[in-house]
């Protein structure tokens, strides 16, 4: 009888440990633990050589980017989770990608161009992820200047200068008087966890440092409701952060219990677009409360 009792205790302990590993902070079950951690990995293979990249499409001067031309890069993922990967800025353009790795091993990402190429030359970039960097080169040809008018907000359709719309998403936030913006922002709906996760990637044009935007909002009946959300009302399911892409250091964050109140107004939602207006305050790394305002326009994570 004692042997059976001990066996039952061991089995219950294993089951409880497994359950606790699947719990999020508000007590609900989370079937996707990668959602709340940053990915780690390398741009190099087991031979310490840079993994291959491939170019799709033609890059030309004067033309606004539409997302039709991009770079496919291979990443050796060691720990799954959220990621933001970018190059330095050269010839007026930066390449960036953001999203979520759900598995380890070699994974492919699509790096989209941000900006307008200035010269028709071979342009050399440095792609960085984690503690690894690899070179890549693209050939930029002379463009027509006609641009591509795009179809989404905020595209203007002005030849050669129009924003190509929101094919890769975008965000434009002012935090503590500083501007954070980029044309890469995606959303992913997790009905098991009851949240929609928004991830964006940007580059500081002054320092060339990359940063990651993260925002989660609660679902209503397994979908995103067009309504106002306050950071104090939904616990850990409603949280915001901007972190350094290279080191993961948190620059600003809002959680339900850190004293700041950030308001997220979902102004539109469809299968192809999620628009959010942000206002209120967030908390800086030094603990001070600072003002935040702006917009996020995300597209589905593919």
N, C-alpha and C positions, 0 to 999 in steps of 0.2 A: 504493500500500500504506500509506503514511504517513497519507493522508487517511482511509482505512478504519480504521486503528488509532486515530486521534484521535476518529473518530466513535464507535467502541466505548467508548473511555474516557469520553466525555461521557455516553453512554447509561448506562453502569454507575454513574457518579457520580450521575445523576438517580435511578436506581433505588435506590441505597444511601441517598440523602437521604430518599426517600419511605419506605423501610423504617424508618429511624431515627426518623422522625416518628411512626410507629405503634407504637414500642416503649415499654413501661413499664419502670420501674427494675429489675425482676427479670428482664428479658430476654424476657418473653413478649409476644406480640402483643396490642395493645389496639385493638379495632375501635370503641371509643366514647371518644375522647379527652376529651369533655366531662365524663366521670365524675370527673376529678381536678382540676377547676378551678371557681372560683366564677363564677356568671353576673354580667353587668353589663347595665345598661339604664336605662330611664327610664319614668316614669308619664305622660309627655307625648308628644304627637305632633309632627309636623314644624312645626306652627304654634305650638308651645310652650304649647298648651292641654292641660289634664288629659284623659286618655282616659276614656271612659265606663265607668261601673260599673252593675251591675244587681242588684237584690235579689230573692231567691227565698225564699218562705215568709213566716211571721209571727214576729216577735220579741216575746216576752211576758215580763213580770216573774215572778219566783218559780219559773219552770219551768226545770228542768235542760236543758241543750242536748243535742240528739240528732243534730245534723248535718243535719236536715231543712230548716232555714232557714240560708241562707248568702248571701254576696255574691260575685258574679262581677266580677273586675277585669281590665282589659286592661293588658298590659305591653309596652312596645316594647323587645324584647330586642336588645342590640347584640352581646353575646358569650354564647354558650350555656354552660350549666354548672349547677351546683347553686345553689339559691336558697332564701332564707327571707325572707318579707315579712310585715309586721305593722303594726297600727295602734297608737296609744296606748291606754291603758285609760281608758274613760269609762263611767259608770253601772254599774260593776262588771264590765264585759266588755271583753275584747280580741279582735280578729280577727287570725288568722294563717294562713299557708299555707307549705308547704315542698315541695320536689320538685326536678325537673331540667328545664331548658329544653334541648331538642335542636336547636332551630332559631332563627334570628334573625327579626326582624320582630314584628308584633303577635301576642302569645300571651295566652290566657286562663288565669286561675288561680281557684281556689275558696277564698275566705277563710272559715274556720270560726270561730264564736264560742267563746270560752273564758271561763267564769264564769257568773254568774247576774245578770240585769238587776235593778236595785234600784228604779227608778222608771219609771212609764209616761209617758215624755216623748219628744220628738224629741231624739235623741242625736247630737251632732256629733263626728266622728273625724278624725284626720289619718293618712292612709296614707303610708308611707315606703318607698322602694326606692332604693338608691344615694344620689345627691345630690338626689333630687327628692321632693317631698311634695305630696299632693293632699287636699283635703277631701272627706268623704262624710258623709251624714246618713241615719239610719234612724229610723223611727217605732216606738217600743216601746209596746205596748198592755198593759193590765192582764191578768195571768195568773190562772189558777185556783189555782195552788199545788199542783196534783196531780202535776206533774212528769211525767217519762217514764222508766219504770224501766230502760229499756235492756236489752240482752241479754248484754253482754260483761263480762268482768272488767276493771276493778274495780267494776262497777256494783253498787249495793246495793239498788236498787229502792225506796228510801225516798221517799215522796211529797214532791216539792218540793225535796228535798235530795240525792237520789241522784245519783251520778255516772252520766252516760248511757252508760257503758261505753267501748268502744274503737273506736267507729266511725271516729274520725280518728286512732287510735293515741295513745300517750302515753309519756312518760318521766319518771322521778323519780330524779335523781342528786344525791348529796351529794359535793361536791368541795372539799377543804380547808375543811370546815366550812360551806360555802355550798350552798344548795339551788338546783338547776336543774330545773324541771319544766314541762311543758306537755301539752296534749291534741292535739298534732299530731306524728305520727311515721309515716313511710312506708318501705317497703322495695322494692327493685327488684333482680331477679336478672339478672345479665349472664353468660350461659353462655360467651360469647366471651372475656370477660376473666377468667372463673373466680371471680367474687366476687358476694356479695350486698351492696348498698349501703343503709345506713339513714340517712335524713335527717330531722331534727326541727327544729321552730321553737318558740321560747319567748320570753317577755318577762319581764324583771326587774321585779317589781311595785314595787320601791322606786325604781328609776331610770327605768323605762319604756323601757330599752334592750332591743332585740331581740338574740337570739343564735341561732346555728345549731349543731346537733349533727350530727356526721358520724361514721359507723362503717362500716368494710368488713370482711367476714369471707370466708375462702376457701370455695368450694363443694367438695362431695364428690360425684363422679359427677353433676355438673350440678344438684345440689340442696343444701339446707341440712341438715346433719347435726345431730341432737340430741346434742351433746357439748360438751366444754370446749375453748376455744381460748385460747392464751397469745400475747401480743403478740410474744414473742421467737421464735416457732416458724415463722412463715409469711411473713416479709419484709414488703414493702409491701402485700401483700394483706390484712394484718391491721393496721388503723390506726384511730386514734380522734382526734377533735379537737372542741373547742368554740370558736367564733369569734364576734366581734361581727358582727351582721347588716349594720350600716350601713357599717363600715369594713373588715371582713374580718380584723381583727387577731386572731391566735390567742391565746386565753386559756389553754387547756390542750391538750396533745396527747400521744399515745403512739405511737411508731414502734418498729420492731424494734431500732433501734440507739441509742435515746436514753437507755438505762439504766433506764427504768421498766418494770415488769412489770404489765400489766393482764390480768386474766382475764375472759373472756366465756363464761358458761355458757348455751348455748342450751337452754332448758327445754321449749320446744314450738315446733313449726313445722307450718303447714298452708298451703293456698292463700290463706287469709284472715287469718292471724295469725302473727307471729314474736315470741316472748317471750325476752328475754335478761336474765340477772342479771350485773351488773358488779361487780368487786371488785379490790383491789390498789392500785397507785399509778399516777399520771400525772405529767406534767411541766408546771409552770406557766410563764408567759411569762418569768419571771426565771431559769428554769433549775432551780428547786428541785423536788424530788419531793414530791408531796402525795398524800394518801389519796383514793380514789374508791370509791364504793359506790352501789348502787341497781339499778333495773330499767328496761328499755325494752320497750315493747309496740307493735310496728309493724304497720301494715296495708299491703296492696299499693298501690303507686303507680299511680294511675289517670290 
